[in-house]
Amino acid sequence: MADTSLAEKKIGLLVWKLSNHWQSKLRKILKNYKLTLNEYLVLESIFDLSENQKELSQNEISIFAGIDISVASVTFKLLENKKLIMRRTKNDNRKKIVEMLANGINLYKKVQPLIPVSYTHLTLQTNREV
């Protein structure tokens, strides 16, 4: 097994710390709206994808969001229970079509403007630490 250089270890550690810091900041924002990070990512994905596609499957959304399909499946159920999305089947019962409901759209539009603020804060803080 090849040794990893010290620089590579530091870069990996920096990426890990940055990712944890970013997730922590987002979770603080999302907590005020009773959303998890995965729920937000799914809502954002549905919102973005629905601009160009009429019907979205759970699989398409999970791939776009970068969330494992098994985790996404649980997330879809939670969002459906919160009345933020609706799932239905068309011809194949195994393929579920997802649609964001008015409550989901309204919530996403409230939360979404706060996220870039978090990115800006994270970038500024990271620049001070480096």
C-alpha positions as CSV (number, residue, x, y, z in Angstrom):
1,M,0.0,0.0,0.0
2,A,1.4,3.4,-1.0
3,D,1.9,6.1,1.6
4,T,-0.1,9.2,1.1
5,S,1.9,12.4,1.2
6,L,1.4,14.9,3.9
7,A,0.1,17.5,1.5
8,E,-2.6,15.0,0.2
9,K,-3.6,14.3,3.8
10,K,-3.9,18.0,4.6
11,I,-6.0,18.6,1.4
12,G,-8.2,15.7,2.3
13,L,-8.6,16.9,5.9
14,L,-9.3,20.5,4.6
15,V,-12.1,19.2,2.3
16,W,-13.5,17.1,5.1
17,K,-13.5,20.0,7.5
18,L,-15.0,22.3,4.9
19,S,-17.8,19.8,4.1
20,N,-18.6,19.4,7.7
21,H,-18.7,23.1,8.3
22,W,-20.9,23.7,5.3
23,Q,-23.3,21.0,6.3
24,S,-23.5,22.4,9.8
25,K,-24.3,25.9,8.6
26,L,-27.0,24.6,6.2
27,R,-28.5,22.4,9.0
28,K,-28.8,25.5,11.2
29,I,-30.8,27.3,8.5
30,L,-32.9,24.3,7.6
31,K,-33.8,23.5,11.2
32,N,-35.8,26.7,11.5
33,Y,-38.0,25.4,8.6
34,K,-38.2,21.8,10.0
35,L,-36.2,20.4,7.0
36,T,-33.3,18.1,6.9
37,L,-30.4,18.6,4.5
38,N,-31.6,15.6,2.3
39,E,-35.1,17.0,2.3
40,Y,-33.8,20.4,1.1
41,L,-31.6,18.8,-1.6
42,V,-34.6,16.8,-2.9
43,L,-36.8,19.9,-3.0
44,E,-34.1,21.9,-4.7
45,S,-33.6,19.1,-7.3
46,I,-37.3,18.8,-8.0
47,F,-37.5,22.6,-8.4
48,D,-34.5,22.7,-10.8
49,L,-35.4,19.7,-12.8
50,S,-39.1,20.6,-13.2
51,E,-38.1,23.7,-15.2
52,N,-37.2,21.4,-18.1
53,Q,-39.1,18.2,-17.4
54,K,-42.8,17.6,-16.9
55,E,-42.6,14.3,-15.1
56,L,-39.8,13.5,-12.7
57,S,-39.1,10.0,-11.3
58,Q,-37.7,9.3,-7.8
59,N,-34.6,7.8,-9.5
60,E,-33.9,10.9,-11.7
61,I,-34.2,13.2,-8.7
62,S,-32.0,11.1,-6.5
63,I,-29.3,10.9,-9.2
64,F,-29.5,14.7,-9.7
65,A,-29.3,15.4,-6.0
66,G,-26.4,13.0,-5.5
67,I,-28.3,11.0,-2.9
68,D,-28.4,7.2,-2.7
69,I,-31.8,5.9,-3.9
70,S,-32.5,4.1,-0.7
71,V,-31.9,7.3,1.3
72,A,-33.8,9.3,-1.2
73,S,-36.8,6.9,-1.0
74,V,-37.0,7.5,2.8
75,T,-36.7,11.3,2.1
76,F,-39.5,11.2,-0.4
77,K,-41.8,9.5,2.1
78,L,-41.0,12.2,4.8
79,L,-41.7,15.0,2.3
80,E,-44.9,13.3,1.3
81,N,-46.0,13.0,4.9
82,K,-45.2,16.7,5.4
83,K,-47.5,17.4,2.4
84,L,-44.6,19.0,0.4
85,I,-44.6,16.6,-2.5
86,M,-47.0,14.0,-4.0
87,R,-45.9,10.7,-5.5
88,R,-47.9,8.7,-8.0
89,T,-47.4,5.8,-10.3
90,K,-48.2,5.9,-14.0
91,N,-47.9,2.6,-15.9
92,D,-45.2,0.8,-14.0
93,N,-45.9,0.6,-10.2
94,R,-42.1,0.4,-9.5
95,K,-41.6,3.9,-11.1
96,K,-42.9,6.7,-8.9
97,I,-43.5,10.1,-10.4
98,V,-42.9,13.0,-8.0
99,E,-44.5,16.4,-8.0
100,M,-43.9,19.3,-5.7
101,L,-47.1,20.6,-4.1
102,A,-47.8,24.3,-3.4
103,N,-46.7,24.0,0.2
104,G,-43.4,22.5,-1.0
105,I,-42.9,25.3,-3.6
106,N,-43.7,28.0,-1.0
107,L,-41.3,26.5,1.6
108,Y,-38.5,26.1,-1.0
109,K,-38.9,29.7,-2.1
110,K,-38.6,30.9,1.5
111,V,-35.5,28.8,2.3
112,Q,-33.6,29.0,-1.0
113,P,-32.6,32.7,-0.8
114,L,-30.9,31.9,2.6
115,I,-28.6,29.3,1.2
116,P,-26.4,31.5,-1.0
117,V,-25.8,33.7,2.2
118,S,-24.5,30.5,3.8
119,Y,-22.1,29.9,0.9
120,T,-20.8,33.5,1.0
121,H,-20.3,33.2,4.8
122,L,-18.5,29.9,4.4
123,T,-16.2,31.3,1.6
124,L,-15.3,34.3,3.7
125,Q,-14.6,32.3,6.8
126,T,-12.5,29.8,4.8
127,N,-10.5,32.5,3.2
128,R,-9.6,33.9,6.7
129,E,-8.6,30.4,7.9
130,V,-6.3,29.6,4.9
